[in-house]
Amino acid sequence: MALMRDEPLLRRRIFYGAMGFAAFSAFWTTLPFLLAQPPYSYSDSMIGLFGLLGVAGALCANFAGNLHDRGLSRKGTGLFLGLIALSFLVMGLFADQLTALVVGVILLDLGVQGNQILNQSAIYQIRPEARSRITTAHMTCYFLGGAVGSAGAALLFERTGWVGACGLGGALGLAGLLFWLTEWRSDAAVQETPS
């Protein structure tokens, strides 16, 4: 697609989004497996209640929007990608502690939702006349990332357990963060402050 070829900011933001959603999908695909086995042995309804922790991510939308409005999208993106990677470190190291899982879920949701808000705020400033095509490119790659994260985590969980799934999620968040670090030196990184 010509739009992706011509717009380095779109490519960069697509990568951040795909890595974030891949990590998110890796987590939510494998969490039920973890919670269904000892030491938790939760019922399906108890496992479902973990979804309520996602409210933390929704509360982050205003904060992320304010960061963008103040011209802090780049720094905010690094923060949110860092939260994604950190969440898996916490959950991987302390998988048998419910508090660590709750903290990890909250950090993950904050990171993914904040990242998504900043991505959308940035890409919709590129070419207002091409918003439909921008949305199509962004969301297609976003969901492809999610599918890869989900499939990879399920495979790793089967072979290596929760630690492997967390390793994948953390690696995806870290990949986004490492790529973000190149933004500071890249000529392709365009100013993301509002006009």
mmCIF file of the C-alpha atoms, coordinates in Angstrom:
data_MODEL
# 
_entry.id   MODEL 
# 
loop_
_atom_site.group_PDB 
_atom_site.id 
_atom_site.type_symbol 
_atom_site.label_atom_id 
_atom_site.label_alt_id 
_atom_site.label_comp_id 
_atom_site.label_asym_id 
_atom_site.label_entity_id 
_atom_site.label_seq_id 
_atom_site.pdbx_PDB_ins_code 
_atom_site.Cartn_x 
_atom_site.Cartn_y 
_atom_site.Cartn_z 
_atom_site.occupancy 
_atom_site.B_iso_or_equiv 
_atom_site.pdbx_formal_charge 
_atom_site.auth_seq_id 
_atom_site.auth_comp_id 
_atom_site.auth_asym_id 
_atom_site.auth_atom_id 
_atom_site.pdbx_PDB_model_num 
ATOM 1   C CA . MET A 1 1   ? 0.000   0.000   0.000  1.00 0.00 ? 1   MET A CA 1 
ATOM 2   C CA . ALA A 1 2   ? 1.390   3.353   -1.096 1.00 0.00 ? 2   ALA A CA 1 
ATOM 3   C CA . LEU A 1 3   ? 0.294   5.071   2.104  1.00 0.00 ? 3   LEU A CA 1 
ATOM 4   C CA . MET A 1 4   ? 2.402   2.770   4.265  1.00 0.00 ? 4   MET A CA 1 
ATOM 5   C CA . ARG A 1 5   ? 5.353   3.124   1.915  1.00 0.00 ? 5   ARG A CA 1 
ATOM 6   C CA . ASP A 1 6   ? 5.186   6.931   1.957  1.00 0.00 ? 6   ASP A CA 1 
ATOM 7   C CA . GLU A 1 7   ? 4.447   7.526   5.651  1.00 0.00 ? 7   GLU A CA 1 
ATOM 8   C CA . PRO A 1 8   ? 7.200   6.460   8.082  1.00 0.00 ? 8   PRO A CA 1 
ATOM 9   C CA . LEU A 1 9   ? 5.179   7.648   11.088 1.00 0.00 ? 9   LEU A CA 1 
ATOM 10  C CA . LEU A 1 10  ? 2.330   5.336   10.085 1.00 0.00 ? 10  LEU A CA 1 
ATOM 11  C CA . ARG A 1 11  ? 4.704   2.363   9.786  1.00 0.00 ? 11  ARG A CA 1 
ATOM 12  C CA . ARG A 1 12  ? 6.251   3.128   13.147 1.00 0.00 ? 12  ARG A CA 1 
ATOM 13  C CA . ARG A 1 13  ? 2.904   3.533   14.914 1.00 0.00 ? 13  ARG A CA 1 
ATOM 14  C CA . ILE A 1 14  ? 1.589   0.370   13.271 1.00 0.00 ? 14  ILE A CA 1 
ATOM 15  C CA . PHE A 1 15  ? 4.538   -1.527  14.710 1.00 0.00 ? 15  PHE A CA 1 
ATOM 16  C CA . TYR A 1 16  ? 3.946   -0.156  18.210 1.00 0.00 ? 16  TYR A CA 1 
ATOM 17  C CA . GLY A 1 17  ? 0.273   -1.089  17.998 1.00 0.00 ? 17  GLY A CA 1 
ATOM 18  C CA . ALA A 1 18  ? 0.920   -4.570  16.627 1.00 0.00 ? 18  ALA A CA 1 
ATOM 19  C CA . MET A 1 19  ? 3.474   -5.350  19.341 1.00 0.00 ? 19  MET A CA 1 
ATOM 20  C CA . GLY A 1 20  ? 1.188   -4.051  22.088 1.00 0.00 ? 20  GLY A CA 1 
ATOM 21  C CA . PHE A 1 21  ? -1.849  -5.973  20.908 1.00 0.00 ? 21  PHE A CA 1 
ATOM 22  C CA . ALA A 1 22  ? 0.207   -9.118  20.287 1.00 0.00 ? 22  ALA A CA 1 
ATOM 23  C CA . ALA A 1 23  ? 1.374   -8.979  23.916 1.00 0.00 ? 23  ALA A CA 1 
ATOM 24  C CA . PHE A 1 24  ? -2.176  -8.282  25.112 1.00 0.00 ? 24  PHE A CA 1 
ATOM 25  C CA . SER A 1 25  ? -3.539  -11.249 23.151 1.00 0.00 ? 25  SER A CA 1 
ATOM 26  C CA . ALA A 1 26  ? -0.733  -13.505 24.357 1.00 0.00 ? 26  ALA A CA 1 
ATOM 27  C CA . PHE A 1 27  ? -1.707  -12.720 27.930 1.00 0.00 ? 27  PHE A CA 1 
ATOM 28  C CA . TRP A 1 28  ? -5.471  -13.090 27.635 1.00 0.00 ? 28  TRP A CA 1 
ATOM 29  C CA . THR A 1 29  ? -5.158  -16.290 25.602 1.00 0.00 ? 29  THR A CA 1 
ATOM 30  C CA . THR A 1 30  ? -3.085  -18.050 28.261 1.00 0.00 ? 30  THR A CA 1 
ATOM 31  C CA . LEU A 1 31  ? -4.318  -16.520 31.527 1.00 0.00 ? 31  LEU A CA 1 
ATOM 32  C CA . PRO A 1 32  ? -7.335  -18.874 31.729 1.00 0.00 ? 32  PRO A CA 1 
ATOM 33  C CA . PHE A 1 33  ? -4.985  -21.873 31.448 1.00 0.00 ? 33  PHE A CA 1 
ATOM 34  C CA . LEU A 1 34  ? -2.906  -20.578 34.357 1.00 0.00 ? 34  LEU A CA 1 
ATOM 35  C CA . LEU A 1 35  ? -5.886  -19.780 36.565 1.00 0.00 ? 35  LEU A CA 1 
ATOM 36  C CA . ALA A 1 36  ? -7.580  -23.125 35.895 1.00 0.00 ? 36  ALA A CA 1 
ATOM 37  C CA . GLN A 1 37  ? -4.663  -25.095 37.326 1.00 0.00 ? 37  GLN A CA 1 
ATOM 38  C CA . PRO A 1 38  ? -3.132  -25.171 40.833 1.00 0.00 ? 38  PRO A CA 1 
ATOM 39  C CA . PRO A 1 39  ? -2.426  -23.152 42.913 1.00 0.00 ? 39  PRO A CA 1 
ATOM 40  C CA . TYR A 1 40  ? -5.515  -21.256 41.680 1.00 0.00 ? 40  TYR A CA 1 
ATOM 41  C CA . SER A 1 41  ? -7.925  -23.889 40.292 1.00 0.00 ? 41  SER A CA 1 
ATOM 42  C CA . TYR A 1 42  ? -10.516 -21.165 39.614 1.00 0.00 ? 42  TYR A CA 1 
ATOM 43  C CA . SER A 1 43  ? -13.880 -21.779 38.010 1.00 0.00 ? 43  SER A CA 1 
ATOM 44  C CA . ASP A 1 44  ? -14.728 -20.263 34.621 1.00 0.00 ? 44  ASP A CA 1 
ATOM 45  C CA . SER A 1 45  ? -16.758 -17.501 36.250 1.00 0.00 ? 45  SER A CA 1 
ATOM 46  C CA . MET A 1 46  ? -13.911 -16.585 38.609 1.00 0.00 ? 46  MET A CA 1 
ATOM 47  C CA . ILE A 1 47  ? -11.501 -16.467 35.675 1.00 0.00 ? 47  ILE A CA 1 
ATOM 48  C CA . GLY A 1 48  ? -13.942 -14.243 33.797 1.00 0.00 ? 48  GLY A CA 1 
ATOM 49  C CA . LEU A 1 49  ? -13.894 -11.718 36.629 1.00 0.00 ? 49  LEU A CA 1 
ATOM 50  C CA . PHE A 1 50  ? -10.289 -10.905 35.746 1.00 0.00 ? 50  PHE A CA 1 
ATOM 51  C CA . GLY A 1 51  ? -11.655 -9.073  32.718 1.00 0.00 ? 51  GLY A CA 1 
ATOM 52  C CA . LEU A 1 52  ? -13.035 -6.413  35.070 1.00 0.00 ? 52  LEU A CA 1 
ATOM 53  C CA . LEU A 1 53  ? -9.476  -5.313  35.769 1.00 0.00 ? 53  LEU A CA 1 
ATOM 54  C CA . GLY A 1 54  ? -9.459  -3.949  32.210 1.00 0.00 ? 54  GLY A CA 1 
ATOM 55  C CA . VAL A 1 55  ? -11.309 -0.929  33.537 1.00 0.00 ? 55  VAL A CA 1 
ATOM 56  C CA . ALA A 1 56  ? -7.890  0.470   34.486 1.00 0.00 ? 56  ALA A CA 1 
ATOM 57  C CA . GLY A 1 57  ? -6.997  0.695   30.806 1.00 0.00 ? 57  GLY A CA 1 
ATOM 58  C CA . ALA A 1 58  ? -10.171 2.599   30.026 1.00 0.00 ? 58  ALA A CA 1 
ATOM 59  C CA . LEU A 1 59  ? -9.347  5.112   32.756 1.00 0.00 ? 59  LEU A CA 1 
ATOM 60  C CA . CYS A 1 60  ? -5.986  5.696   31.066 1.00 0.00 ? 60  CYS A CA 1 
ATOM 61  C CA . ALA A 1 61  ? -7.533  7.160   27.905 1.00 0.00 ? 61  ALA A CA 1 
ATOM 62  C CA . ASN A 1 62  ? -7.841  10.672  29.310 1.00 0.00 ? 62  ASN A CA 1 
ATOM 63  C CA . PHE A 1 63  ? -4.265  10.624  30.608 1.00 0.00 ? 63  PHE A CA 1 
ATOM 64  C CA . ALA A 1 64  ? -2.897  9.450   27.243 1.00 0.00 ? 64  ALA A CA 1 
ATOM 65  C CA . GLY A 1 65  ? -4.942  12.061  25.394 1.00 0.00 ? 65  GLY A CA 1 
ATOM 66  C CA . ASN A 1 66  ? -3.557  14.773  27.666 1.00 0.00 ? 66  ASN A CA 1 
ATOM 67  C CA . LEU A 1 67  ? -0.005  13.600  26.971 1.00 0.00 ? 67  LEU A CA 1 
ATOM 68  C CA . HIS A 1 68  ? -0.639  13.938  23.248 1.00 0.00 ? 68  HIS A CA 1 
ATOM 69  C CA . ASP A 1 69  ? -2.235  17.369  23.621 1.00 0.00 ? 69  ASP A CA 1 
ATOM 70  C CA . ARG A 1 70  ? 0.825   18.560  25.542 1.00 0.00 ? 70  ARG A CA 1 
ATOM 71  C CA . GLY A 1 71  ? 3.208   17.323  22.828 1.00 0.00 ? 71  GLY A CA 1 
ATOM 72  C CA . LEU A 1 72  ? 4.436   14.366  24.892 1.00 0.00 ? 72  LEU A CA 1 
ATOM 73  C CA . SER A 1 73  ? 3.399   11.515  22.594 1.00 0.00 ? 73  SER A CA 1 
ATOM 74  C CA . ARG A 1 74  ? 6.916   10.194  22.107 1.00 0.00 ? 74  ARG A CA 1 
ATOM 75  C CA . LYS A 1 75  ? 7.722   10.080  25.814 1.00 0.00 ? 75  LYS A CA 1 
ATOM 76  C CA . GLY A 1 76  ? 4.282   8.689   26.599 1.00 0.00 ? 76  GLY A CA 1 
ATOM 77  C CA . THR A 1 77  ? 4.727   5.956   24.015 1.00 0.00 ? 77  THR A CA 1 
ATOM 78  C CA . GLY A 1 78  ? 7.957   4.856   25.669 1.00 0.00 ? 78  GLY A CA 1 
ATOM 79  C CA . LEU A 1 79  ? 6.244   4.859   29.057 1.00 0.00 ? 79  LEU A CA 1 
ATOM 80  C CA . PHE A 1 80  ? 3.324   2.738   27.845 1.00 0.00 ? 80  PHE A CA 1 
ATOM 81  C CA . LEU A 1 81  ? 5.518   0.264   25.947 1.00 0.00 ? 81  LEU A CA 1 
ATOM 82  C CA . GLY A 1 82  ? 7.678   -0.023  29.073 1.00 0.00 ? 82  GLY A CA 1 
ATOM 83  C CA . LEU A 1 83  ? 4.582   -0.822  31.157 1.00 0.00 ? 83  LEU A CA 1 
ATOM 84  C CA . ILE A 1 84  ? 3.716   -3.652  28.759 1.00 0.00 ? 84  ILE A CA 1 
ATOM 85  C CA . ALA A 1 85  ? 7.165   -5.229  29.122 1.00 0.00 ? 85  ALA A CA 1 
ATOM 86  C CA . LEU A 1 86  ? 7.209   -4.663  32.906 1.00 0.00 ? 86  LEU A CA 1 
ATOM 87  C CA . SER A 1 87  ? 3.808   -6.296  33.351 1.00 0.00 ? 87  SER A CA 1 
ATOM 88  C CA . PHE A 1 88  ? 5.082   -9.590  31.979 1.00 0.00 ? 88  PHE A CA 1 
ATOM 89  C CA . LEU A 1 89  ? 8.180   -9.472  34.131 1.00 0.00 ? 89  LEU A CA 1 
ATOM 90  C CA . VAL A 1 90  ? 5.993   -9.099  37.230 1.00 0.00 ? 90  VAL A CA 1 
ATOM 91  C CA . MET A 1 91  ? 3.552   -11.817 36.172 1.00 0.00 ? 91  MET A CA 1 
ATOM 92  C CA . GLY A 1 92  ? 6.260   -14.212 35.006 1.00 0.00 ? 92  GLY A CA 1 
ATOM 93  C CA . LEU A 1 93  ? 8.346   -13.969 38.160 1.00 0.00 ? 93  LEU A CA 1 
ATOM 94  C CA . PHE A 1 94  ? 5.444   -14.129 40.603 1.00 0.00 ? 94  PHE A CA 1 
ATOM 95  C CA . ALA A 1 95  ? 2.921   -16.318 38.787 1.00 0.00 ? 95  ALA A CA 1 
ATOM 96  C CA . ASP A 1 96  ? 1.814   -18.030 41.981 1.00 0.00 ? 96  ASP A CA 1 
ATOM 97  C CA . GLN A 1 97  ? 0.874   -14.758 43.700 1.00 0.00 ? 97  GLN A CA 1 
ATOM 98  C CA . LEU A 1 98  ? -2.555  -13.353 42.924 1.00 0.00 ? 98  LEU A CA 1 
ATOM 99  C CA . THR A 1 99  ? -1.509  -9.790  43.799 1.00 0.00 ? 99  THR A CA 1 
ATOM 100 C CA . ALA A 1 100 ? 1.271   -9.912  41.199 1.00 0.00 ? 100 ALA A CA 1 
ATOM 101 C CA . LEU A 1 101 ? -1.189  -11.086 38.561 1.00 0.00 ? 101 LEU A CA 1 
ATOM 102 C CA . VAL A 1 102 ? -3.614  -8.271  39.414 1.00 0.00 ? 102 VAL A CA 1 
ATOM 103 C CA . VAL A 1 103 ? -0.822  -5.678  39.288 1.00 0.00 ? 103 VAL A CA 1 
ATOM 104 C CA . GLY A 1 104 ? 0.415   -7.185  36.021 1.00 0.00 ? 104 GLY A CA 1 
ATOM 105 C CA . VAL A 1 105 ? -3.036  -7.070  34.419 1.00 0.00 ? 105 VAL A CA 1 
ATOM 106 C CA . ILE A 1 106 ? -3.445  -3.423  35.400 1.00 0.00 ? 106 ILE A CA 1 
ATOM 107 C CA . LEU A 1 107 ? 0.009   -2.471  34.070 1.00 0.00 ? 107 LEU A CA 1 
ATOM 108 C CA . LEU A 1 108 ? -0.643  -4.361  30.830 1.00 0.00 ? 108 LEU A CA 1 
ATOM 109 C CA . ASP A 1 109 ? -4.018  -2.745  30.257 1.00 0.00 ? 109 ASP A CA 1 
ATOM 110 C CA . LEU A 1 110 ? -2.653  0.722   31.012 1.00 0.00 ? 110 LEU A CA 1 
ATOM 111 C CA . GLY A 1 111 ? 0.223   0.153   28.604 1.00 0.00 ? 111 GLY A CA 1 
ATOM 112 C CA . VAL A 1 112 ? -1.848  -1.245  25.748 1.00 0.00 ? 112 VAL A CA 1 
ATOM 113 C CA . GLN A 1 113 ? -4.671  1.300   26.018 1.00 0.00 ? 113 GLN A CA 1 
ATOM 114 C CA . GLY A 1 114 ? -2.324  4.261   26.418 1.00 0.00 ? 114 GLY A CA 1 
ATOM 115 C CA . ASN A 1 115 ? -0.233  3.091   23.481 1.00 0.00 ? 115 ASN A CA 1 
ATOM 116 C CA . GLN A 1 116 ? -3.329  2.716   21.320 1.00 0.00 ? 116 GLN A CA 1 
ATOM 117 C CA . ILE A 1 117 ? -4.608  6.220   22.151 1.00 0.00 ? 117 ILE A CA 1 
ATOM 118 C CA . LEU A 1 118 ? -1.250  7.790   21.304 1.00 0.00 ? 118 LEU A CA 1 
ATOM 119 C CA . ASN A 1 119 ? -0.955  5.752   18.102 1.00 0.00 ? 119 ASN A CA 1 
ATOM 120 C CA . GLN A 1 120 ? -4.349  6.882   16.882 1.00 0.00 ? 120 GLN A CA 1 
ATOM 121 C CA . SER A 1 121 ? -3.740  10.490  17.889 1.00 0.00 ? 121 SER A CA 1 
ATOM 122 C CA . ALA A 1 122 ? -0.520  10.497  15.849 1.00 0.00 ? 122 ALA A CA 1 
ATOM 123 C CA . ILE A 1 123 ? -1.667  8.685   12.715 1.00 0.00 ? 123 ILE A CA 1 
ATOM 124 C CA . TYR A 1 124 ? -4.842  10.709  12.265 1.00 0.00 ? 124 TYR A CA 1 
ATOM 125 C CA . GLN A 1 125 ? -2.744  13.848  11.921 1.00 0.00 ? 125 GLN A CA 1 
ATOM 126 C CA . ILE A 1 126 ? -0.839  12.444  8.943  1.00 0.00 ? 126 ILE A CA 1 
ATOM 127 C CA . ARG A 1 127 ? -3.380  12.906  6.156  1.00 0.00 ? 127 ARG A CA 1 
ATOM 128 C CA . PRO A 1 128 ? -6.869  13.865  7.252  1.00 0.00 ? 128 PRO A CA 1 
ATOM 129 C CA . GLU A 1 129 ? -8.212  13.078  3.768  1.00 0.00 ? 129 GLU A CA 1 
ATOM 130 C CA . ALA A 1 130 ? -6.932  9.487   4.020  1.00 0.00 ? 130 ALA A CA 1 
ATOM 131 C CA . ARG A 1 131 ? -8.321  8.516   7.436  1.00 0.00 ? 131 ARG A CA 1 
ATOM 132 C CA . SER A 1 132 ? -10.207 5.478   6.146  1.00 0.00 ? 132 SER A CA 1 
ATOM 133 C CA . ARG A 1 133 ? -7.098  4.039   4.511  1.00 0.00 ? 133 ARG A CA 1 
ATOM 134 C CA . ILE A 1 134 ? -4.989  4.875   7.556  1.00 0.00 ? 134 ILE A CA 1 
ATOM 135 C CA . THR A 1 135 ? -7.494  3.145   9.835  1.00 0.00 ? 135 THR A CA 1 
ATOM 136 C CA . THR A 1 136 ? -7.587  0.097   7.560  1.00 0.00 ? 136 THR A CA 1 
ATOM 137 C CA . ALA A 1 137 ? -3.798  -0.238  7.515  1.00 0.00 ? 137 ALA A CA 1 
ATOM 138 C CA . HIS A 1 138 ? -3.460  0.345   11.234 1.00 0.00 ? 138 HIS A CA 1 
ATOM 139 C CA . MET A 1 139 ? -6.224  -1.977  12.396 1.00 0.00 ? 139 MET A CA 1 
ATOM 140 C CA . THR A 1 140 ? -5.332  -4.758  9.945  1.00 0.00 ? 140 THR A CA 1 
ATOM 141 C CA . CYS A 1 141 ? -1.781  -4.888  11.285 1.00 0.00 ? 141 CYS A CA 1 
ATOM 142 C CA . TYR A 1 142 ? -3.047  -4.432  14.841 1.00 0.00 ? 142 TYR A CA 1 
ATOM 143 C CA . PHE A 1 143 ? -5.231  -7.534  14.624 1.00 0.00 ? 143 PHE A CA 1 
ATOM 144 C CA . LEU A 1 144 ? -2.588  -9.528  12.735 1.00 0.00 ? 144 LEU A CA 1 
ATOM 145 C CA . GLY A 1 145 ? -0.270  -8.803  15.648 1.00 0.00 ? 145 GLY A CA 1 
ATOM 146 C CA . GLY A 1 146 ? -2.974  -9.998  18.039 1.00 0.00 ? 146 GLY A CA 1 
ATOM 147 C CA . ALA A 1 147 ? -3.448  -13.244 16.107 1.00 0.00 ? 147 ALA A CA 1 
ATOM 148 C CA . VAL A 1 148 ? 0.295   -13.947 16.091 1.00 0.00 ? 148 VAL A CA 1 
ATOM 149 C CA . GLY A 1 149 ? 0.597   -13.168 19.809 1.00 0.00 ? 149 GLY A CA 1 
ATOM 150 C CA . SER A 1 150 ? -2.340  -15.399 20.678 1.00 0.00 ? 150 SER A CA 1 
ATOM 151 C CA . ALA A 1 151 ? -1.167  -18.349 18.576 1.00 0.00 ? 151 ALA A CA 1 
ATOM 152 C CA . GLY A 1 152 ? 2.427   -18.042 19.750 1.00 0.00 ? 152 GLY A CA 1 
ATOM 153 C CA . ALA A 1 153 ? 1.485   -17.828 23.416 1.00 0.00 ? 153 ALA A CA 1 
ATOM 154 C CA . ALA A 1 154 ? -0.842  -20.840 23.204 1.00 0.00 ? 154 ALA A CA 1 
ATOM 155 C CA . LEU A 1 155 ? 1.929   -22.883 21.616 1.00 0.00 ? 155 LEU A CA 1 
ATOM 156 C CA . LEU A 1 156 ? 4.493   -21.745 24.183 1.00 0.00 ? 156 LEU A CA 1 
ATOM 157 C CA . PHE A 1 157 ? 2.144   -22.360 27.089 1.00 0.00 ? 157 PHE A CA 1 
ATOM 158 C CA . GLU A 1 158 ? 1.608   -25.914 25.919 1.00 0.00 ? 158 GLU A CA 1 
ATOM 159 C CA . ARG A 1 159 ? 5.360   -26.520 25.685 1.00 0.00 ? 159 ARG A CA 1 
ATOM 160 C CA . THR A 1 160 ? 6.854   -24.361 28.441 1.00 0.00 ? 160 THR A CA 1 
ATOM 161 C CA . GLY A 1 161 ? 3.954   -23.221 30.610 1.00 0.00 ? 161 GLY A CA 1 
ATOM 162 C CA . TRP A 1 162 ? 3.204   -19.758 31.920 1.00 0.00 ? 162 TRP A CA 1 
ATOM 163 C CA . VAL A 1 163 ? 6.842   -18.649 31.943 1.00 0.00 ? 163 VAL A CA 1 
ATOM 164 C CA . GLY A 1 164 ? 7.119   -19.202 28.192 1.00 0.00 ? 164 GLY A CA 1 
ATOM 165 C CA . ALA A 1 165 ? 3.913   -17.298 27.496 1.00 0.00 ? 165 ALA A CA 1 
ATOM 166 C CA . CYS A 1 166 ? 5.094   -14.417 29.703 1.00 0.00 ? 166 CYS A CA 1 
ATOM 167 C CA . GLY A 1 167 ? 8.464   -14.516 27.975 1.00 0.00 ? 167 GLY A CA 1 
ATOM 168 C CA . LEU A 1 168 ? 6.763   -14.012 24.633 1.00 0.00 ? 168 LEU A CA 1 
ATOM 169 C CA . GLY A 1 169 ? 4.550   -11.192 25.930 1.00 0.00 ? 169 GLY A CA 1 
ATOM 170 C CA . GLY A 1 170 ? 7.515   -9.470  27.526 1.00 0.00 ? 170 GLY A CA 1 
ATOM 171 C CA . ALA A 1 171 ? 9.601   -9.875  24.361 1.00 0.00 ? 171 ALA A CA 1 
ATOM 172 C CA . LEU A 1 172 ? 6.842   -8.296  22.275 1.00 0.00 ? 172 LEU A CA 1 
ATOM 173 C CA . GLY A 1 173 ? 6.600   -5.318  24.626 1.00 0.00 ? 173 GLY A CA 1 
ATOM 174 C CA . LEU A 1 174 ? 10.383  -5.042  24.672 1.00 0.00 ? 174 LEU A CA 1 
ATOM 175 C CA . ALA A 1 175 ? 10.544  -5.164  20.861 1.00 0.00 ? 175 ALA A CA 1 
ATOM 176 C CA . GLY A 1 176 ? 8.182   -2.180  20.741 1.00 0.00 ? 176 GLY A CA 1 
ATOM 177 C CA . LEU A 1 177 ? 10.251  -0.355  23.364 1.00 0.00 ? 177 LEU A CA 1 
ATOM 178 C CA . LEU A 1 178 ? 13.560  -1.028  21.580 1.00 0.00 ? 178 LEU A CA 1 
ATOM 179 C CA . PHE A 1 179 ? 12.106  0.196   18.302 1.00 0.00 ? 179 PHE A CA 1 
ATOM 180 C CA . TRP A 1 180 ? 10.827  3.277   20.116 1.00 0.00 ? 180 TRP A CA 1 
ATOM 181 C CA . LEU A 1 181 ? 14.405  4.005   21.224 1.00 0.00 ? 181 LEU A CA 1 
ATOM 182 C CA . THR A 1 182 ? 15.427  4.276   17.559 1.00 0.00 ? 182 THR A CA 1 
ATOM 183 C CA . GLU A 1 183 ? 12.803  6.995   17.074 1.00 0.00 ? 183 GLU A CA 1 
ATOM 184 C CA . TRP A 1 184 ? 14.992  9.564   18.811 1.00 0.00 ? 184 TRP A CA 1 
ATOM 185 C CA . ARG A 1 185 ? 17.710  9.154   16.181 1.00 0.00 ? 185 ARG A CA 1 
ATOM 186 C CA . SER A 1 186 ? 15.560  8.464   13.151 1.00 0.00 ? 186 SER A CA 1 
ATOM 187 C CA . ASP A 1 187 ? 14.955  10.986  10.414 1.00 0.00 ? 187 ASP A CA 1 
ATOM 188 C CA . ALA A 1 188 ? 11.706  9.103   9.849  1.00 0.00 ? 188 ALA A CA 1 
ATOM 189 C CA . ALA A 1 189 ? 10.364  10.207  13.225 1.00 0.00 ? 189 ALA A CA 1 
ATOM 190 C CA . VAL A 1 190 ? 8.144   13.147  12.521 1.00 0.00 ? 190 VAL A CA 1 
ATOM 191 C CA . GLN A 1 191 ? 7.064   15.697  15.076 1.00 0.00 ? 191 GLN A CA 1 
ATOM 192 C CA . GLU A 1 192 ? 3.868   14.487  16.720 1.00 0.00 ? 192 GLU A CA 1 
ATOM 193 C CA . THR A 1 193 ? 2.811   17.661  18.446 1.00 0.00 ? 193 THR A CA 1 
ATOM 194 C CA . PRO A 1 194 ? -0.638  18.948  17.579 1.00 0.00 ? 194 PRO A CA 1 
ATOM 195 C CA . SER A 1 195 ? -0.842  21.585  14.860 1.00 0.00 ? 195 SER A CA 1 
# 
